[in-house]
Amino acid sequence: MATRQAASPIGNSKFIAFVGFEKMNTKVARQNLPENQAAWIENLQPIAPNVLTAVPAPNAPIATVTGKTVAVEFQVNIKGVDYVMFFATDGSLTAVNANTGAQTSVAGPGTFSTTPDATVFGSQRLLIMDQTSGYATWDGTLFVKSGGLSPNINITNAGSGYSSAPAISFSGGHGTGATATSQVAGGFLIGITLTNPGTGYQPGDVVTVVIGGPGTGATATVVIWPQLQGTTITVGFGRVWYANARLLGFTGTGLSTGETWDDTASGDAAGTTPIDDADLSHNIAALRFLNNFLFIFGDSSIKQIGSITVSSSVTLFTILTLASDIGTTFLYTILSYNRLVLFANKNGVYGIFGASVQKISLDLDGIFTTADFSLNMSASLHDVHVANPAGSAGGSIHTYMLLIKFFDIRQNITRTIICVYQNDRWFIVNVGNSLLFIAGNVLASTEQFETFVSSGADVTQILENSNAAVQFLLITSLSFHGNPIMAKRVLRSGIAATVQNAQSINVTLDTEYVTNNYTFLLAQPVIWENNSDAIVTWQNNSAATVTFEGGGFFVLDQDTEGYGKFVGNTITGTVKQFSFNMAINEYVDADPWGKLP
């Protein structure tokens, strides 16, 4: 075994240890951070103060929506099937099965704008509100929009004598093209299924359901699909809520149609109310029903409705203002996280804590100051799977993830990153600089929140593959270690980490003067015990190739060269099943007010 290099002059040595990372903080420059805060943590998830674990890599795309570019995505469950709803920039909508990747064309080009809003009603159907299409729905089979009949056809008399399914047709109104099929059992009409909603129907049209033989006596009713306009939609208190400019609208109680999502009858307590408050500067930007409250987001204010009542066919509620100087226009960032409601605007990320609104992203100010809001920010919830020692997915940590585009001053490029919030701290996930949208929801297959992203035509599940490598970046503070006057001559540097396979880690020694690069190459995993399991080969006095035997936790060190009053490290690598623990630098005091020779 090769002889290890002689030890440093410990008697005169001092040590800077970057350990116990409290958080990532981009608000201030590196030289203003304490040693237990990092200037940047990318693709390393803080698990504990001394454990930063590499995140799982993305899976291969589950689908490519050929010829399309994503505008907006929603991840929804409809009748037991998990879908990624892919709204494209050409105004089309494609449903992608989140498990199989199978694609279903829901609506063609020109149907929607590039900023639709969508929700689900009882896992039965997708409800869409859009400034181009208006109110629309898809139940996994049939797409209906303004001008069509409602798929909710109510049988008012089952009749008798139906030995086979009778033909169904529609009469009356201005529309044409509507078709339906029927279902019978025991001689009775038990169901009517709309197969084509038709076109051209107008508000006020009275449409009759015509039921053929061989039986008699069956009757049914149908209404025109609600021709509502708006830009945002949600479901709460058993009804559909929507907004158009300053007008808040809501469907009825369902007494007329049997369902609330197509009931616009004023006698069933449907209606609208304007929001005339001065603190709503322009329009209602988003409606969201979260944590048993209906939240009304404007660009400069946030309001909520906590309960509703119905009296004499009139819906009654009280609107409470939570903030008159904070709001958002980024409706795709609004989510519930650990009983908080989180959202982002151009100033950062905020949380609604009961009746107060507080900024939770002070540590991201360095990102938001150079943000490029030409990309519409979006967010998802994700349960990040932690690889267990055997390398398979074990437990998970619940997070809020925000996609944002910003100019990276350090790299002098524009990047698209995901800012991840967990337990009052932030870190960064990077899966490519071209992401356009992220969306997440609970998948039935995993029973956890999963996130799908798109960089254009692809639909890709991220943070899923613990057996593939990811590139990480950790930038420590620049520490003067209690003495900003005395220059420090760095003699030796070391890192501690835990690995399960061969890893190559690059460490730079940073000062206010210069950055020097050093490479720690793990040809095999190691538990470094009794200083006996390392074979070190020096190359040009700047890099070490280290071959280890065994696996698990290791500590590596090597001679380094650095000079400055402020000392730090930048650590990078392409790794999997990896945890970074600490970086340590040994130095001796050099010169007061030191200057480079």
C-alpha positions as CSV (number, residue, x, y, z in Angstrom):
1,M,0.0,0.0,0.0
2,A,1.3,3.5,-0.9
3,T,2.7,5.6,1.9
4,R,0.4,8.5,2.9
5,Q,1.7,12.0,2.7
6,A,3.2,13.5,5.9
7,A,0.8,15.3,8.2
8,S,0.4,19.1,8.3
9,P,2.0,21.1,11.0
10,I,-0.9,20.6,13.4
11,G,0.7,22.6,16.2
12,N,0.1,25.8,14.2
13,S,-2.9,24.8,12.3
14,K,-6.5,26.1,12.6
15,F,-9.6,24.5,10.9
16,I,-12.6,25.8,9.1
17,A,-15.4,23.2,9.1
18,F,-18.4,23.7,6.9
19,V,-20.8,21.4,8.8
20,G,-24.2,21.3,10.3
21,F,-25.8,23.3,7.4
22,E,-28.8,25.2,8.8
23,K,-30.1,26.3,5.4
24,M,-29.4,27.7,2.0
25,N,-29.4,31.5,1.9
26,T,-29.1,33.4,-1.4
27,K,-30.2,36.7,0.1
28,V,-26.7,37.9,0.9
29,A,-23.2,37.3,-0.6
30,R,-21.2,34.2,0.4
31,Q,-18.8,36.3,2.5
32,N,-21.7,37.5,4.7
33,L,-22.9,34.0,5.6
34,P,-22.0,32.0,8.7
35,E,-20.2,28.7,8.2
36,N,-23.4,26.7,8.9
37,Q,-25.3,28.3,6.0
38,A,-24.7,27.5,2.4
39,A,-24.8,29.9,-0.5
40,W,-26.3,27.3,-2.8
41,I,-27.6,23.7,-2.4
42,E,-28.6,22.1,-5.7
43,N,-29.8,18.5,-6.1
44,L,-28.9,17.8,-2.5
45,Q,-31.8,17.4,-0.1
46,P,-31.2,18.5,3.5
47,I,-32.2,15.5,5.6
48,A,-30.4,16.5,8.8
49,P,-27.8,19.2,9.6
50,N,-24.9,17.0,8.5
51,V,-26.7,15.0,5.8
52,L,-27.3,16.4,2.4
53,T,-28.6,13.6,0.2
54,A,-28.6,13.4,-3.6
55,V,-32.1,13.6,-5.0
56,P,-33.4,10.9,-7.3
57,A,-33.0,11.5,-11.1
58,P,-35.9,11.9,-13.5
59,N,-37.4,8.9,-15.2
60,A,-37.5,8.7,-19.0
61,P,-40.5,10.6,-20.4
62,I,-43.7,8.7,-20.2
63,A,-45.0,10.4,-23.4
64,T,-44.2,12.8,-26.1
65,V,-47.1,14.9,-27.4
66,T,-45.8,15.1,-30.9
67,G,-45.9,18.6,-32.5
68,K,-47.0,20.3,-29.3
69,T,-45.4,22.6,-26.8
70,V,-46.8,22.7,-23.3
71,A,-48.5,25.8,-22.0
72,V,-50.1,24.5,-18.8
73,E,-50.4,21.1,-17.1
74,F,-52.8,19.7,-14.5
75,Q,-52.4,16.3,-12.8
76,V,-55.9,14.9,-12.0
77,N,-57.8,11.7,-11.2
78,I,-60.9,11.0,-13.2
79,K,-62.9,7.9,-12.5
80,G,-59.9,6.1,-11.1
81,V,-57.5,7.0,-13.8
82,D,-54.6,9.4,-13.1
83,Y,-54.0,11.9,-16.0
84,V,-51.6,14.7,-16.8
85,M,-53.7,17.2,-18.7
86,F,-51.5,18.7,-21.3
87,F,-52.7,22.1,-22.5
88,A,-50.6,23.1,-25.5
89,T,-49.7,26.5,-26.8
90,D,-51.8,25.9,-30.0
91,G,-54.9,25.7,-27.8
92,S,-55.3,22.0,-27.8
93,L,-55.7,19.6,-24.9
94,T,-54.3,16.1,-24.6
95,A,-54.9,13.7,-21.7
96,V,-51.8,11.6,-20.9
97,N,-52.3,8.6,-18.7
98,A,-49.8,9.1,-15.8
99,N,-49.1,5.4,-15.5
100,T,-49.0,4.2,-19.1
101,G,-48.3,7.3,-21.1
102,A,-51.3,6.6,-23.3
103,Q,-52.6,9.7,-25.0
104,T,-56.2,10.9,-25.6
105,S,-56.9,13.9,-27.7
106,V,-59.6,15.9,-25.8
107,A,-59.8,19.1,-27.8
108,G,-58.2,20.4,-30.9
109,P,-56.1,23.5,-31.7
110,G,-57.7,26.8,-31.0
111,T,-60.0,25.6,-28.3
112,F,-58.2,27.2,-25.3
113,S,-56.0,30.1,-24.5
114,T,-52.5,29.5,-23.1
115,T,-53.6,30.2,-19.5
116,P,-56.6,28.0,-18.7
117,D,-57.6,27.0,-15.2
118,A,-58.9,23.6,-14.3
119,T,-60.1,21.5,-11.4
120,V,-62.0,18.2,-10.8
121,F,-65.4,17.5,-9.4
122,G,-65.5,14.5,-7.1
123,S,-63.0,12.6,-9.3
124,Q,-65.9,12.4,-11.8
125,R,-64.9,15.0,-14.4
126,L,-62.5,17.7,-15.3
127,L,-63.9,21.2,-15.2
128,I,-62.2,23.9,-17.2
129,M,-62.5,27.7,-17.2
130,D,-60.8,29.6,-19.9
131,Q,-61.1,33.1,-21.5
132,T,-61.3,31.5,-24.9
133,S,-63.5,28.4,-24.5
134,G,-65.4,29.5,-21.4
135,Y,-66.7,26.8,-19.1
136,A,-66.0,23.2,-20.4
137,T,-65.8,19.6,-19.0
138,W,-64.3,16.2,-19.8
139,D,-65.3,13.0,-18.1
140,G,-62.6,10.8,-19.5
141,T,-64.7,10.2,-22.6
142,L,-66.8,13.1,-23.7
143,F,-65.7,16.8,-24.0
144,V,-68.4,19.4,-23.7
145,K,-68.1,23.2,-24.0
146,S,-70.2,26.2,-24.6
147,G,-72.9,25.5,-27.3
148,G,-73.4,21.9,-26.3
149,L,-75.9,20.0,-24.2
150,S,-75.0,19.0,-20.6
151,P,-74.0,15.3,-20.2
152,N,-76.2,15.3,-17.1
153,I,-79.4,13.8,-18.5
154,N,-82.0,13.1,-15.8
155,I,-84.5,10.3,-16.2
156,T,-87.8,11.5,-14.6
157,N,-89.8,8.4,-15.4
158,A,-88.3,5.0,-16.1
159,G,-91.3,3.8,-18.2
160,S,-91.9,0.1,-18.8
161,G,-91.8,-2.5,-21.5
162,Y,-88.3,-1.7,-22.8
163,S,-87.0,-5.0,-24.0
164,S,-84.1,-3.3,-25.8
165,A,-82.4,0.1,-25.5
166,P,-84.6,2.7,-27.2
167,A,-83.3,5.3,-29.6
168,I,-82.6,8.8,-28.1
169,S,-82.9,12.1,-30.0
170,F,-83.3,15.7,-29.1
171,S,-85.6,18.4,-30.3
172,G,-85.9,22.1,-29.8
173,G,-83.4,24.9,-29.4
174,H,-81.0,26.3,-31.9
175,G,-78.4,23.5,-31.8
176,T,-77.8,20.5,-33.9
177,G,-75.7,17.3,-33.8
178,A,-76.4,16.1,-30.3
179,T,-76.7,12.3,-29.9
180,A,-77.1,9.8,-27.0
181,T,-77.5,6.2,-26.2
182,S,-79.7,4.5,-23.6
183,Q,-79.4,1.7,-21.1
184,V,-82.3,-0.5,-19.9
185,A,-82.8,-3.2,-17.3
186,G,-85.8,-5.3,-16.4
187,G,-87.9,-3.4,-18.9
188,F,-87.1,0.0,-17.4
189,L,-85.0,2.9,-18.8
190,I,-82.1,3.3,-16.3
191,G,-79.7,5.6,-18.1
192,I,-79.1,7.9,-21.0
193,T,-75.5,8.7,-22.0
194,L,-74.6,11.7,-24.1
195,T,-72.3,10.7,-27.0
196,N,-72.1,14.1,-28.8
197,P,-73.1,17.3,-27.1
198,G,-73.9,19.0,-30.4
199,T,-73.2,22.7,-31.2
200,G,-75.0,25.9,-31.5
201,Y,-77.3,25.7,-28.5
202,Q,-78.0,29.0,-26.8
203,P,-79.0,30.1,-23.3
204,G,-82.7,29.9,-22.8
205,D,-83.1,27.0,-25.3
206,V,-85.6,24.4,-24.2
207,V,-84.5,21.0,-25.4
208,T,-86.7,17.9,-25.2
209,V,-85.4,14.4,-24.9
210,V,-87.2,12.1,-27.4
211,I,-87.2,8.5,-26.3
212,G,-88.2,5.8,-28.8
213,G,-89.7,2.4,-28.4
214,P,-90.4,-0.5,-27.9
215,G,-91.4,0.6,-24.4
216,T,-93.5,3.5,-23.3
217,G,-93.8,6.1,-20.6
218,A,-90.1,7.0,-20.1
219,T,-89.2,10.7,-19.8
220,A,-86.0,12.6,-19.2
221,T,-84.8,16.2,-19.1
222,V,-81.6,17.8,-20.3
223,V,-80.2,21.4,-20.0
224,I,-77.9,23.4,-22.1
225,W,-74.3,23.2,-20.8
226,P,-73.7,26.5,-18.8
227,Q,-72.4,29.2,-21.0
228,L,-70.2,30.9,-18.4
229,Q,-67.1,33.1,-19.0
230,G,-64.2,33.4,-16.7
231,T,-60.5,32.9,-16.1
232,T,-60.3,30.8,-12.9
233,I,-62.3,28.0,-11.3
234,T,-62.5,25.8,-8.2
235,V,-64.8,23.4,-6.4
236,G,-65.8,24.0,-2.8
237,F,-68.8,23.6,-0.5
238,G,-70.2,21.1,-3.1
239,R,-70.4,23.7,-5.8
240,V,-68.4,25.2,-8.7
241,W,-67.0,28.7,-8.2
242,Y,-65.6,30.8,-11.0
243,A,-64.5,34.4,-11.6
244,N,-64.5,36.7,-14.5
245,A,-62.7,40.1,-14.0
246,R,-64.2,41.3,-10.7
247,L,-67.2,39.1,-10.7
248,L,-67.4,36.0,-8.5
249,G,-69.8,33.4,-9.7
250,F,-71.1,30.1,-8.3
251,T,-73.4,27.3,-9.4
252,G,-76.5,26.2,-7.6
253,T,-77.5,23.5,-5.2
254,G,-78.4,21.0,-7.9
255,L,-82.1,20.8,-7.2
256,S,-83.0,21.4,-10.9
257,T,-80.5,19.2,-12.6
258,G,-79.4,16.7,-10.0
259,E,-75.8,18.0,-10.1
260,T,-74.3,21.2,-9.0
261,W,-71.8,21.6,-11.8
262,D,-74.4,22.3,-14.5
263,D,-76.9,24.1,-12.3
264,T,-77.1,27.8,-13.0
265,A,-80.7,28.3,-11.9
266,S,-81.2,31.3,-9.7
267,G,-84.0,29.4,-7.9
268,D,-81.3,26.9,-6.8
269,A,-79.2,29.7,-5.3
270,A,-76.8,30.0,-8.2
271,G,-75.6,33.5,-8.8
272,T,-72.8,36.1,-9.0
273,T,-71.5,38.9,-6.8
274,P,-69.1,41.6,-7.7
275,I,-66.0,42.2,-5.6
276,D,-66.0,46.0,-5.5
277,D,-63.4,46.4,-2.7
278,A,-60.8,49.0,-3.3
279,D,-58.0,46.6,-2.4
280,L,-58.8,44.5,-5.4
281,S,-56.7,46.7,-7.8
282,H,-57.7,45.0,-11.0
283,N,-59.3,41.5,-11.3
284,I,-59.7,38.3,-9.5
285,A,-56.7,36.2,-10.5
286,A,-57.4,32.9,-8.9
287,L,-60.0,31.0,-6.8
288,R,-58.8,28.0,-4.7
289,F,-60.7,25.9,-2.2
290,L,-58.1,24.8,0.3
291,N,-58.2,23.8,4.0
292,N,-61.9,24.3,4.1
293,F,-61.7,27.9,2.9
294,L,-62.5,29.5,-0.4
295,F,-59.6,31.9,-1.2
296,I,-60.0,34.8,-3.6
297,F,-56.7,36.0,-4.9
298,G,-56.3,39.3,-6.6
299,D,-53.1,41.0,-7.8
300,S,-52.9,43.1,-4.6
301,S,-55.1,41.4,-2.0
302,I,-56.3,38.1,-0.6
303,K,-59.7,37.3,0.7
304,Q,-61.5,34.2,1.9
305,I,-64.9,32.7,2.5
306,G,-65.2,30.3,5.4
307,S,-68.9,29.1,5.2
308,I,-72.0,29.6,3.2
309,T,-75.7,29.4,3.9
310,V,-78.8,29.4,1.7
311,S,-81.9,31.4,2.6
312,S,-84.9,31.7,0.4
313,S,-82.9,30.4,-2.6
314,V,-80.2,33.0,-2.1
315,T,-76.6,32.0,-1.3
316,L,-75.2,34.0,1.6
317,F,-71.6,34.3,2.7
318,T,-69.2,36.8,4.2
319,I,-65.9,37.7,2.6
320,L,-62.9,38.3,4.9
321,T,-59.9,40.2,3.7
322,L,-56.6,38.6,4.8
323,A,-54.2,41.1,3.2
324,S,-54.7,44.3,1.3
325,D,-51.2,44.7,0.0
326,I,-50.2,41.1,-1.0
327,G,-51.6,39.1,-3.8
328,T,-50.6,37.2,-6.9
329,T,-51.3,36.8,-10.6
330,F,-49.5,33.4,-10.7
331,L,-52.5,31.2,-10.1
332,Y,-50.5,28.0,-10.8
333,T,-48.3,28.5,-7.7
334,I,-51.2,28.3,-5.2
335,L,-51.2,25.1,-3.2
336,S,-51.9,23.8,0.3
337,Y,-48.7,22.6,2.1
338,N,-48.9,21.2,5.6
339,R,-52.1,23.1,6.3
340,L,-50.5,26.3,5.0
341,V,-51.6,27.9,1.7
342,L,-48.5,28.8,-0.2
343,F,-48.2,31.0,-3.4
344,A,-45.7,33.0,-5.2
345,N,-45.6,36.5,-6.7
346,K,-42.8,38.7,-8.1
347,N,-41.5,39.4,-4.6
348,G,-41.2,35.8,-3.4
349,V,-43.1,33.0,-1.9
350,Y,-45.7,33.6,0.8
351,G,-47.7,31.5,3.2
352,I,-51.1,32.1,4.7
353,F,-50.9,31.3,8.4
354,G,-54.5,31.4,9.7
355,A,-55.5,35.0,9.1
356,S,-52.0,36.4,8.4
357,V,-49.9,36.4,5.3
358,Q,-46.1,36.1,5.7
359,K,-43.2,35.9,3.3
360,I,-41.4,32.6,3.7
361,S,-38.8,33.0,0.9
362,L,-36.3,35.6,2.3
363,D,-33.6,33.1,1.6
364,L,-34.5,33.1,-2.1
365,D,-34.2,36.8,-2.6
366,G,-31.0,36.4,-4.5
367,I,-33.0,34.3,-7.0
368,F,-36.0,36.6,-7.2
369,T,-34.0,39.7,-7.8
370,T,-32.9,38.3,-11.2
371,A,-36.0,36.3,-12.0
372,D,-37.3,36.2,-15.6
373,F,-41.1,36.2,-15.3
374,S,-41.6,35.6,-19.0
375,L,-41.9,32.1,-17.8
376,N,-45.2,31.7,-15.9
377,M,-44.2,30.3,-12.5
378,S,-45.8,27.0,-11.5
379,A,-45.7,24.8,-8.5
380,S,-46.4,21.3,-7.3
381,L,-46.4,19.2,-4.2
382,H,-43.9,16.3,-4.1
383,D,-43.0,13.5,-1.7
384,V,-39.3,13.2,-2.4
385,H,-38.3,9.5,-2.1
386,V,-35.2,8.9,-0.1
387,A,-33.0,6.0,-1.2
388,N,-32.4,3.6,1.6
389,P,-29.0,2.0,2.1
390,A,-29.9,-0.8,-0.3
391,G,-30.5,1.7,-3.0
392,S,-34.3,1.3,-3.3
393,A,-36.9,3.9,-2.6
394,G,-37.7,4.1,1.1
395,G,-39.6,6.8,2.9
396,S,-40.3,10.3,1.6
397,I,-40.3,13.9,2.6
398,H,-43.3,16.2,1.7
399,T,-42.2,19.4,-0.2
400,Y,-43.6,22.4,-2.0
401,M,-41.8,23.0,-5.3
402,L,-41.7,26.2,-7.4
403,L,-40.5,26.4,-11.0
404,I,-38.8,29.7,-11.7
405,K,-36.6,31.1,-14.5
406,F,-33.7,33.4,-13.4
407,F,-30.4,34.8,-14.5
408,D,-27.6,33.0,-12.6
409,I,-25.0,35.6,-12.0
410,R,-22.4,33.1,-11.0
411,Q,-22.6,31.1,-14.2
412,N,-23.6,34.1,-16.3
413,I,-26.5,32.2,-17.9
414,T,-30.3,32.1,-17.6
415,R,-31.5,28.9,-15.9
416,T,-34.8,27.3,-15.0
417,I,-34.7,25.7,-11.6
418,I,-37.1,24.3,-9.0
419,C,-37.0,25.9,-5.6
420,V,-38.0,23.3,-3.0
421,Y,-39.4,24.2,0.4
422,Q,-39.5,21.7,3.3
423,N,-39.7,22.4,7.0
424,D,-38.8,26.1,6.8
425,R,-35.8,25.6,4.6
426,W,-35.1,25.8,0.8
427,F,-32.9,23.9,-1.6
428,I,-32.7,23.7,-5.4
429,V,-33.6,20.9,-7.8
430,N,-32.3,21.2,-11.4
431,V,-33.4,18.8,-14.1
432,G,-32.5,21.0,-17.0
433,N,-32.6,24.6,-18.0
434,S,-35.5,24.3,-20.4
435,L,-38.4,23.3,-18.1
436,L,-41.7,25.1,-18.9
437,F,-44.2,23.7,-16.4
438,I,-44.5,21.4,-13.4
439,A,-47.6,19.8,-11.9
440,G,-48.1,17.3,-9.1
441,N,-50.8,15.3,-7.3
442,V,-51.2,12.0,-5.5
443,L,-50.8,9.0,-7.8
444,A,-52.9,6.0,-6.9
445,S,-50.0,3.7,-7.9
446,T,-47.7,5.2,-5.2
447,E,-50.1,6.8,-2.8
448,Q,-47.7,9.8,-2.7
449,F,-47.5,13.2,-4.4
450,E,-45.6,12.9,-7.6
451,T,-44.5,15.6,-10.1
452,F,-44.6,15.6,-13.8
453,V,-42.8,18.3,-15.9
454,S,-42.4,19.3,-19.5
455,S,-39.7,21.1,-21.5
456,G,-41.9,21.2,-24.6
457,A,-43.6,18.1,-25.9
458,D,-42.5,15.6,-23.3
459,V,-44.3,14.5,-20.1
460,T,-41.6,13.4,-17.6
461,Q,-41.8,12.2,-14.0
462,I,-39.0,13.7,-11.9
463,L,-37.3,12.9,-8.6
464,E,-38.1,9.2,-9.1
465,N,-35.0,7.2,-10.1
466,S,-32.6,6.6,-7.3
467,N,-30.5,4.3,-9.6
468,A,-29.5,7.1,-12.0
469,A,-26.9,9.8,-11.3
470,V,-27.6,13.5,-10.9
471,Q,-25.2,16.4,-10.9
472,F,-25.1,18.3,-7.6
473,L,-23.6,21.7,-6.6
474,L,-22.9,22.8,-3.1
475,I,-21.4,26.3,-2.5
476,T,-20.4,27.0,1.1
477,S,-20.0,30.4,2.6
478,L,-16.7,32.3,2.4
479,S,-15.6,32.4,6.0
480,F,-13.2,34.7,7.7
481,H,-13.4,32.4,10.7
482,G,-13.5,35.0,13.4
483,N,-10.7,37.2,11.9
484,P,-11.4,39.2,8.7
485,I,-8.0,40.9,8.9
486,M,-5.6,37.9,9.0
487,A,-4.8,36.2,5.7
488,K,-5.0,32.4,5.8
489,R,-2.7,30.0,4.0
490,V,-4.7,26.8,3.4
491,L,-2.6,23.7,3.6
492,R,-5.0,20.8,3.4
493,S,-8.7,20.1,2.7
494,G,-11.0,17.2,3.4
495,I,-14.5,16.1,2.8
496,A,-16.8,13.6,4.5
497,A,-19.5,11.7,2.6
498,T,-21.5,8.5,2.5
499,V,-21.7,6.5,-0.8
500,Q,-23.0,3.3,-2.1
501,N,-21.1,3.1,-5.4
502,A,-18.2,4.7,-7.3
503,Q,-18.3,8.5,-7.2
504,S,-16.2,11.3,-8.5
505,I,-16.3,14.5,-6.5
506,N,-14.7,17.8,-7.4
507,V,-13.8,20.3,-4.6
508,T,-12.6,23.8,-5.3
509,L,-10.9,25.8,-2.6
510,D,-12.2,29.4,-2.8
511,T,-10.9,32.6,-1.5
512,E,-11.5,36.2,-2.3
513,Y,-8.4,36.0,-4.5
514,V,-8.5,32.7,-6.4
515,T,-10.3,29.3,-6.9
516,N,-8.2,26.1,-7.1
517,N,-9.7,22.8,-8.2
518,Y,-9.1,19.4,-6.6
519,T,-10.7,16.1,-7.5
520,F,-11.6,13.3,-5.1
521,L,-12.3,10.1,-7.1
522,L,-13.9,7.2,-5.4
523,A,-13.3,4.2,-7.6
524,Q,-15.1,2.1,-5.0
525,P,-17.1,2.9,-1.9
526,V,-15.2,2.9,1.4
527,I,-15.5,3.0,5.2
528,W,-12.1,4.6,6.0
529,E,-11.0,2.8,9.1
530,N,-7.7,3.3,10.9
531,N,-6.4,5.2,7.9
532,S,-5.5,1.9,6.2
533,D,-7.9,1.6,3.2
534,A,-6.8,4.4,0.9
535,I,-4.3,4.2,-1.9
536,V,-3.4,7.7,-3.1
537,T,-1.7,8.6,-6.3
538,W,-0.8,12.3,-6.7
539,Q,-1.0,13.9,-10.2
540,N,0.6,17.3,-10.9
541,N,0.2,18.2,-7.2
542,S,-3.4,19.2,-7.9
543,A,-5.5,16.0,-8.0
544,A,-5.7,12.7,-6.2
545,T,-7.0,9.4,-7.4
546,V,-8.2,7.4,-4.4
547,T,-9.1,3.7,-4.6
548,F,-11.1,2.4,-1.6
549,E,-12.1,-1.0,-0.4
550,G,-15.5,-1.6,1.2
551,G,-18.5,0.8,1.3
552,G,-20.3,3.4,3.4
553,F,-18.9,6.4,5.2
554,F,-15.6,7.9,4.2
555,V,-13.4,10.9,4.9
556,L,-10.9,12.1,2.3
557,D,-8.2,14.8,2.6
558,Q,-5.3,16.0,0.5
559,D,-2.8,18.9,0.3
560,T,-4.3,22.0,-1.2
561,E,-3.1,25.5,-1.8
562,G,-5.1,28.6,-1.0
563,Y,-4.5,32.1,0.3
564,G,-7.0,34.7,1.4
565,K,-8.8,36.3,4.3
566,F,-12.0,34.5,3.4
567,V,-12.1,30.7,2.7
568,G,-14.8,28.5,1.3
569,N,-15.5,25.5,-0.9
570,T,-17.5,24.6,-4.0
571,I,-18.3,20.9,-4.3
572,T,-19.7,19.3,-7.4
573,G,-20.2,15.8,-8.7
574,T,-22.3,13.4,-10.7
575,V,-23.6,10.9,-8.1
576,K,-26.3,8.6,-7.0
577,Q,-27.2,7.3,-3.5
578,F,-24.8,9.8,-2.1
579,S,-24.9,12.0,1.1
580,F,-22.6,14.9,1.7
581,N,-21.6,15.4,5.3
582,M,-19.0,18.1,5.7
583,A,-16.0,20.0,4.3
584,I,-13.0,20.9,6.3
585,N,-10.0,23.2,5.6
586,E,-6.8,23.3,7.5
587,Y,-4.9,26.6,7.5
588,V,-2.2,28.6,9.2
589,D,-2.3,32.4,9.8
590,A,-0.2,34.2,7.2
591,D,-0.1,38.0,7.1
592,P,-2.3,40.7,8.6
593,W,-4.0,42.5,5.8
594,G,-2.6,39.8,3.6
595,K,-1.9,40.5,0.0
596,L,-0.9,38.1,-2.8
597,P,2.8,38.0,-3.3
